[in-house]
C-alpha cells in the first residue's frame, strides 16, 4: 500500500462523511449536532460528530480534490 492509496482512502472516507444527512441518518440515532452542544464535545463521540460536520462544511474543497484525483487517474492510466 503506497502513499497515494492511503490518500485516496482518506478522500473516500471524507466523501462518505460529507454526504451523511443529519435529518435522515444522524439525528434519529442520537448523533445530531444539537445533542452535543456545550461541554460534552470533549468525548470521542462529540469529536466524531464535530469531524462529520467539518467535512460537511468543506464540500467545495472535497469536490476540487475529487476532480484532481480523477484527472490524475485518467493521466496515469
Buried (B, 14 or more C-beta within 10 A) or exposed (E): EEEEEEEBEEBEEBBEBBEBEBEEEBBEEEBBBEBBEEEEEEEEEBEEBEEBBEBBEBEEEBEEBBEEBEEEEEEEE
